[in-house]
Amino acid sequence: MVMGNNKPARCRRRTSRLTRRTEPGEACRGRAGGPNIRFRASSVQNLIANGILERPLTHSKQTTGTSSNREKFRIQSISKHASEMNFNGEAKKRLIATVPNLEFRLTPSKHWRSLLSNCNKIGTFVVKLSGRLRIFRYSQRFSSLSSPSLDIAKKGLRRHPHHHLILLVAIASGNSSYDYIVVGAGSAGCVLAARLTENPQARVLLLEAGGPDSAKEVQIPAAFSRLFKTSVDWNCSTEEEPHLNGRRLYWPRGKMLGGSSSMNAMIYMRGNHLDYDHWKNLGNDGWGFRDVLPYFKKSENQERGASEYHGSGGPLNVSDLRYVNTLTRAFLGAAEEIGIRANPDFNAATQEGAGLNQVTQKNGRRHSAADAYLRPALGRSNLHVVTRANATRVLLQRSRATGVAYLRDGVACEARAASEVILAAGTIHSAQLLLISGIGPADELKCAGIRPLHDLPGVGKNLQDHPMVSVGYLCKQPVSLATAETLPNFLRYLLLKRGPLVSNVAEAGIFWRTRDGLQVPDMQLLFGPAYYRNHGLEKSKQHAFGFGPTLITPESRGSVTLRSAGPFEAPAIRANYLSHDSEMRTMIQGVRLSRELAHTKAFEPFRGEELHPGVCATTDEQIAAFLRAEIQTLYHPVGTCKMGSDPLAVVDARLRIHGIEGLRVVDASIMPRVTAGNTNAPTIMIAEKAADMIREEA
């Protein structure tokens, strides 16, 4: 293959014949299928100038039309003999620079016929034979490739067996059309992609801003905190929190397939029954606990078996812990010692009590939404997943959503939705995408330099989260997770999927009412047999254990707002933690409960020095000062696109945006009030229910 441009004049003559326009009535589609592809001559000219192409794509007669009818093309895949890597690194870099969105797939030459027969994309074959590139265009599948072209390919491979075949499939990178576009491949997005494509006639595009969930730390349960502040983390932070000494709090959010379900602590927790009855009482018919329980059960493969409250055979695996630390057993004994009853299942008839957490793991590995829902659906021809695709706005025509604009590898793309656009980008980014699309509080949009298209005051409001603090102790015996990352433990995990690396760290917990008269617990106290401070980013080689008192019924409300009209500038997050005096009182009671547990007989063999807050913090005022200095998020932001019918509601009970057709939000942002517990299982339930509603309306 010629990698330079020794004949620029010749190249210029050829590129004059490289533009193809669609005939009247033709459409340009993506993976879902379509009759033809349109090209922009400049893209092909760049390929030729860089020595990538040597022959024109077509010699067909030019048709009249405007330049707006032309589309850039991108190279979707390359099939190449794995043992003949003469397509060197420098050439690969030049090709990527020339054609954004390039993806490499290496396939031995002997499999090229099978590859083509399974390809339903429309485009152009570029076959390297005898050191030259031959360009073939096809209309539908490999079987429809013209026989002369097929014969040439066969003869060329027979005559020159040392030459391998390079396949380039050119497809349109703009104006692709689908039935549904789902923005965000997190917990909700994976569910939607899988459920909607169960109908083979429904064409679905799933856009994910991050990349694959291939980091080894994703699958090893105890390693989740190692993903924080890496390339798979949005690495969000709040504005200066006025009630927390002006601190900016770090908020990790998953930026990969599976979203935060690929980097959370895997606790399977539905919340309290009354959480959902409260949603229903706010005017959201169909969202009471008895209404949503079937969707929890539908999503679940409960390893304990099916029951009144649990399902079996669903996509998401829910298991008991395969490893329980000695300190965790002491925690359960301590709870019993101070009169807190045991609860073997926080997700059954009652939530209150102490017990081990169940986790979304399968055979000792994390079982994220990507594992449970997306991967089994990837083989469907009606599902197209695009990673590293940053949505920049929802496309609107009058009062209807018609598609999504996004940026991928520096190339601006648009995809059209015949039925619906569904935002599943999470509490922060779903709200942000609506705002930069001109949907939100009109006055705020104008201040950010955005023309308001639909005045919807509640977008970005009603932000809620669970604040947590760590109460830690040194451990007198070497039994904590401090020595989890040893060679024997790695081997135990790799071979048996057992041992401390299977731990989710937050192995057990207590749901507790801090005062009389409460209908539901307002405190979730987590326990971990490890030193866990500042999200696990502060490391210690000392053996330790810790309690995590968490306020699960917050009254504080915050917001997500724009800093500017730029879609890639992080929004301003204001959680407004502890803005109500009652919240501080609840957290103080949580610290005192932690200390009471630590000073039981069950912990006597293990309890060492109190690390934080420290023995000097004894009064309410001193504990409050500790809380203002140390409180962090428990990673459960919700509510910025809340469901309801009041003036600040963003979606209705069917999750449709008020006043905009063809646009829904399906993720944790629709919760009118945060659930009393971890939020991943409720988010998956929301998506399961939404998928049914979408199909009912199709």
N, C-alpha and C positions, 0 to 999 in steps of 0.2 A: 504494500500500500504506500503510495506516495504521500509523505507527510508535509511537504513544502509546497510552495506555489511558484513553480518555475515558468508558468505560461499564463500570466495574468490576462493577456488580451484574449486568449482562447476561452478562458473562464468567463470573461465578461460577455462574449458572444453567446455562450451557452445559456447563461442565466436569463437572457431575454426570452427564452422559451420555457421557463420553469414555472410560471404561474398557472395554476389551474383554478377556475372558478366553478361554482356549482351551477347546474342548470336550473331553470325555474322549477320550483316545487321540491328541490332537494333540501335536506337538513343536515346539519353537522352534529354528530353525537359522540359521546364518549364510549366507555366500555359496554354500555347497554346496547350498542348497536346503531347502525345508521348506514345509508347507502353510499356516501362519498366523504372525502376529506378535502379541505381547502388549504392551500399553502400560500405563504407570502414569499415572494421571490428572494427578498433580502436574506431570509434565513438560509435558504438553499445556497445562495451566493456565498455566505459565510462558510458554509460547509465545504464548498469547492475551494474557496480561498485558503482554507486550512488543510487542504489535501484529504478531506474525509470522503468526499464524493468526486467521481471522475466522469460520470455520465448524467445526462439530463433525466429528470424524473418522468417527463412525458413530452411527446412531440405533438400533442393534440392541438387543434386549432384554438386560438384565443377567443374567448367570448367577451362581450362587453359587460361592464359592471364597474362599480365603484370600489375603491380600495378598502372600504369598510366591510366588503364581502370576503376579504381574505383573512386567513388566520395563520399565525405562526404554527409551525409543527414542531413537535418534540419527539425524541427517540425514546420509545418505551422500554425496549429490551434488546439485548444483544446475546445471541446464541453463538458460542465460540468454543472451539476445541480446547478443553481444559489443559491439555499437555503441550499446547503450542502457543505460549503466551507472548507471541511476537508483537502483539498490540501493546506497545510499551507504555510505561507510566506517563511519559511526557505527552504522547499522543492522546492518551485517555484524558489528561488534564485539559488539552486543547479542545477535545470534543465536548467535554462538560462545559467549558467556558462558552463554546459556540452554541450549544443546544442545552439550555437549562432543563431541569426535570429529568435528566438522564438517569436511568436505572440500569445496572448491569446484572445480568443473570447468565451464569456460565453453564453451558450444556454441551456435552460431547457431541461431535458432529453426527454420530450415528443415530442420535435421537432427534435430529432436526425435523424429520418428517412428522414424528409424533407431536413435536412442539407445535408445528404449523397446523396440524389437523385439529388441535385443541384450541386454536386461537380464533376468537370471534371478533377481533378488532379489524377495523378497516384502515388500509394504509398502503405502504409500499415496502416491498422486499428489496434489500440491497445485498446481493450475494457476491462474495469475493471468490472468484475462480481464476486460476492461472495468474494471480497477481493483479487482476483487474476487478473493478466493481461493475456488476451488471444490475440494472435497476428494473424491477418488475412490479407492476401495480396489480392488485387483486381486488375483487369486489366484495367477497363475503368470507369464504373460508379457503383453506389450502386446496380443497377439491375443485374450486372454481378458478384456480390459477391456470392460465392458458397452457395448453399442452406443449407448444413450442418452447415456452419458457421453462416448463418442467423438464423437458427433454434436455435442454441446454444445461440445466443444473445437474441432472443425473450424469450426462456425458462428461461434464467438467470434473466432477468428483471421481469418476472412474479413471479418466486420463491422468489426473493429477492427485493421486491419493494423499500426497504429502500436504496438499492445501486443505485447509479447514474452511468451514462455512461460517460466515458472519451474517447474522440476520438482524436487520434493523426494521422495526415496525414503527412507522410514523403515524401519529394520531393527532387530532386537533387538541390544542391545549386551551382553547377558549370556546365559550358558547356550547358546552356540553349540556345535554338535557337528561333529566331524571324525573322520576315521580316524586321522590322525597330526597331532600338534602338534610343530613344530620350534621350539625356543627359540634364537634367534640366527641372523642372516642374514650371518654371516661366511663364511670359506672353506668350512667344512664344511656350514654350514646351506644355503648356496646350492646346493651339490652335491646334498644330500638333497632339497631342494624340487624341483629339476629332475628327478632320477631317479625319485622316488616318484610324481610326477604323470605320468610316462610311461604309467602305468596310469590310464586315464580314470575308472575306478571308485574310485580312491583319492582321498579328499578330504583336502587338506593345508592346515593353517594355519601360516604362517611368521611368527613374532613377532620384531621387531627393536627394540631399545631406542633406537637412533639413528634418523636420518632418511635421506634419499636421499644418494647419492654424487655430487651435482651440482656440487660446487665445482670450478672450473676447474683448481685445483692437483692434483686427483685424476688427471686425464688427462695432464698434462704431467709426464713422468718425472722430470726434474731438480728439480721443485718439491716433492717429497714431504715434505721437512722443514718446509715452510711450513704443513703441516697439524697439526704438533705443537702441543699446548696450545691447540687451538681447539675449537669446538663439536662437531667430528667425532672428537674424541679423548677417551677415558675419563680421560686424564691421571692415571694411577695413580702411586703412589710406594711404595717399600718403607719398612719401619721402619728405625730406625737400625741400620746394618750394623756389627756388632762388629769385623770384620776390615778395615773400610774407614774407619777413623777416625770411626766413628759417623755417617757420612753417610747421608742418605736419597736413594735413587736414583730418578730419574724413569723411569717405564715408559710409553711411549706405546702405546696400544691403540686400534684402529679402532672408532669408534662410528657406523657408517653401513652402508648396504648394501655387502656385500663385506668388512666388517670390516677387519682389518689387511691383507688383500690389496689394499685400496684406498688404503693409505698406506705400504706397505713399499718396499724398494729393488728389488723385482721380480726378485730373483735366483732362478732355477730350479735348485734343488739338492736331490737326493734323499737325500744322506748316503752312508754306506758300506754295502756289501752285508752286512757282518758285523753291522751294527746290527740288522737284521731277523732274522738268524739267532740273534742273542742273545735277541731277544724270544721267538722260538720255543723256544729252549732253556730259557726260564723257565717253560715249560709252556703257551705260547699257540700251540696248533696252528693252522696255516694262516697264520702271520705271518712265515715265513721269506722270504728275498729272492726265491726262485723263486715263492713263493706270491703275493707282492705285486706283482711286476713286471708281470703282466698288467693290474693296475689303474693303475699308472703309465702304461702304454702306452694304456690305454683313455681316460684323461683328456686325453691329449696330442695336440696337432696340431704336431708337430715340423716346422719349416719346412725342415730339412735332408732330410726324408723319413723314411720308416719304415725300421727296422733291427732287429737282434736286441734292442736295448735301448730302442728308441724307437717310438712310435706316430704315426700320421698320421690325421687326420680326427676327432680328439677335440675336445671343446669348448675346451680351454685352449690358447691359442696360445703356442708357445715359439719364440723367434727369437734369432738372433745380434744383437749390438749394431749399430745403424745408424750409430752415431757412436763412434769410438775416438780418444781424445785422444792427442796426441804423447807426453805423459808416461806414458801407459799402455803405449805401445810401448816406451818406455825401461825401464819396469818389467819387461816380459817379457825384454828384452835383458839386464837386470841378473840376473834369475834364471838365465838360461842361462850367464851369465858366472861365477856361483859354483857351477855344477854341478847346478842343479835342472832336471830334464828338462821339456820342454814337454808339456802334456796338452791336446789339443784338445777333450776332452769329459770333464768331471768326473763325468758321469752314465752312463758306459759301463762298460767292463770294469774299469778301475782309477780310483781317486780321486786318487792322489798325483801331484804335479807342479804346474806353473804354467801358467796359461792365462786366456783371456777368459771371463767369465761369460756364460751364456745368460740371457735375461730373458723374463718373461711380458709381452710387448708385442705389439701387432698394428698394423702400419702406423705405427709410431712413437708409438703411444699405449699407456698402461697397459692391460693386459688382465686385469682382476681376476676373482675368482670370480663377482661380480655380472654382469660383462660376458659371461663365458664360459658360465655356467650359468643364472643367474636371469632375465636379460632375455629370452632365447629362450623361456622357459617362462611369462612373464607373461600371455600370451594364453590360457592354459588355464583353462577355467571351474572346474576342480577345485582350483585353487591360489588361496589368499587370503593376501595379504601385508599385514601391519599394522605400520607403522613407529611409532616413538616409543611403543612398548608395553613397559613395564618389568615383566618377570615378577617377582612377589612371592613365589610359592611353588608347589611342585608339589602338586596335590590328590591325596590318598591316601585310599583306602577299604580298611581292613584292610591287607593287604600288596600292594596293587595301585595303580599310578598311574592316575588317572582323568581328569586334566586339569591345567590351569594357571590360576592366578589372576594377573592382571596389571593394571597401572594405565596408563591412557592419558588424557592431558589432564585428570587429576584424577578420572577416573571409574574405579571399581573394576569390573573385568570378569572373567568366568570363561569358559573354553572347555573343552569336554569332548572327550576322545579315546577313540574306540571301540576302537582297537587299541593305540597306543603314544604315549607322550610321549618326545621325543628332545631331550636337552640338547646344544646345539652352541654354547654361549655363550663358549667359550674357557677356558683354563686357570684364570683367576681367577674368572670369573663362573659357570661350571658348578659349581665347587666351592662357591662362595658360595650358589648357589640350592639345592643339596642341603642345606647346613647350615641355612639359614633355614627349610627345609621339614621339619626334624626328622630328617634323615638324616645321620649322622656320629658322631663320638665322643661317647658319651652324657654323660660328665662335662663335656666342653667345652661342649656344648649347654646343659646346666643352668646353667653359669656365665654364659652369654650370655643367660639368661632364656628359653630355648626348651625346650619339652617334647620329649624324645627320642621319636621314633616308630619309629626303626630304628637300632640301634647298629651303626655301620660305621666302625671306627677309622681307616681309611686316607683318608677324605675330607679333602682339603686338605693331605695330607702328600705327601712325595716330590717337592716342587717343585724343578725344575732349570732352569738357564738358562746361556747362553753369555756369560761376561764378556769385554769388549773394552776396549782402550785405544788412544788415538790417538798415534802418533809422527809429528810434523809438521815440515816444512821449508819455508822460503821458497824461491820459485822465481825464478831470475835472469832468466828470459825470460817475456814476457807470453802464456803459452800455456795457462794453467790455466782452470778454469771460473769464475774470478773475474769475467770479463767476459761470462758466458753471457747475462745478462739485458740485452742491448742491443736496440735497435729492429731492426737487421738480423737478429739471431738470432731475435727474435720472429717477424718476417716469414718467415724461412726455415722456422721450425717450422710456422707457420700454413699456409703455402702448400705446403710440400714434406714436412713431418714429418721434417726432417733438421736437423743441426747440434747444438750443445752442449746444447740443451734436451731432446734425446732421450736424453741420458746418464742412466744410473741412478746416477751418481756412483761407486759401487763397481764399477768396470768390469772388474777382473781380480782374481785371487787365486792363492794357493799353498796346497796341502795338504801338510803336512810333519810328519815324526816328529822330535820334539825330542831323542830319545835312542834308543839301540839297544835292541832287544828288544821294541818295541811292535808289535802286530799291525796297527794302523791308525794313520793320522795323528792326532795329538792337538792340532795347531795348524792353524787356518785363518787365513791372513794376507791381508787384503783390501787393495786399493790404490785410492785415489781421487785424481784430479787436481784437488784442491780443498782448501781449509782446512776441516777438519771436526773440530770439538771441541764437546763438550757437545751432541751430537745435531744439530749444525748451527745451534743457537740463537744461538751466538756468531758474529757476522758479522765478516768482514775484507775490506777492499778490496784487500789485498795478494795477489799471486799466490803460491800455495803448493801443496804436495802432501802426501799423508799415507799412512801405513801403519796398518793396524788389526789387530794380532795378537790372536787370539781363541782362548780355550780351548774346544775342542769335545768334550772327554771329561771333564766335571767330575765330581768325587766328592762335592762338597758337596750337601747336601739341605736344603731349606727348607720353608716351609709357608704356607698361606693359612688364616687363622682369622677368626672374627667378633669385632667390637668390641662389638656389641649385637645385639638381635633385630630391629633396623630393617633392612628390605630395601634401603634406599637409602643406608645408611652404608657407606662404602668399607671393605672388609675389611683386616685387618692382613696385609701381605705381608712375609715374612722370607725373603730369598734365601740368606742365610748364605754369601755369596761368600768364596772363598779360606779356607775353614775347614780345608782340608787343606794341609799344607806342600808336597806335590807340585804343587799347583796354582800356588802362587807361583813355584816353580822353572820350571814350564812357561811362565808369562807372562814371566818374566825372559828366558828363551831367545827368546821372540817379539820382545821389544824389541831384543835383540842381533841377531837376524836382520834386523830392519828397518834397523838402522844399517849392517849389512854390505851390504845391497842399495843403500842410499842412497850409499855410498861407492865404488860401482863406476864403471868408465869410462862405462857407459851413462848414468849420471846426472850425470856431470861437467859437461856444458854447462848443467845446470839447477839443481844443488844449491846452495842458499844456506844461511843460518843455520839451525841446528837449533832449532826453537821449543819443542818439548817431547819428551822430558824436559829437554833442554838439555845442553850439553857438560860441565857440571859433574857430572852424574850418571853416574859410571863404575863404581862398585863394585856388587855385588849388593845391598848394604844400601841404597845410594842409589836404585837402580832400584826396589827393593821399596817404599821410601817414596813414590816417584812413583806406583807402581801403586795403593797404598792411597789416595792422594789423587785419582786420576784415573779409575780403572776405572768403566766404565758398562756397561749391558746392550747386547747385540746383538739384543734384541727377540725372544728365542726361549724364553719360559717354557713348560714342559710338565710333565706328570706328576702333577697333583693328584688325578686319578681313575684311577689306574693300572690297567692290565689285568693279570690274573694270578689265581693261586689261593692266594697266601700271605696271612697275617693282615692285611696292609695293602692288599691288592688291593680295588679298588672295583667293577670290572667284570670279567666273564669274557671268554673269547676271542671271544665274539660281541657283546661290548660291552654286555651286559645287567647292570644293577646287581645285585650279589649280594643275594638275599633279597627283592627287590621285583619284582613282575611288571609288565610293560608300561612299563618305564622303562629307557632306554639313555642312554649318554653317547657322543657321536661328535665328537671334536675332539682337539686336541693334548694335552689333559689325560690321555688314556688311555695315552700312551706310558710304558712302564715305565722306559725310559732314553732320554734325548734323543738324537736322531740327530746324527751328526758332520757338521753343516752346517746350512744354512738350513732352516726347518721348514715353509714354506708348501706346497711340493710334497708332502711326506709327509702333511700334514693333509688335502689334497685326495684323496690316495690312500686314506687311512683312511675318508673319507666315501664314496668310490666302492665300496669293499669292504663297508662297512656297509649301503649301499643294497641291494646284492645279498643280504646276509644277511637284511635286514628283509623283502624280497620273498619270499625262500624260506620264511619262517615265516608269511607272511600266510595 
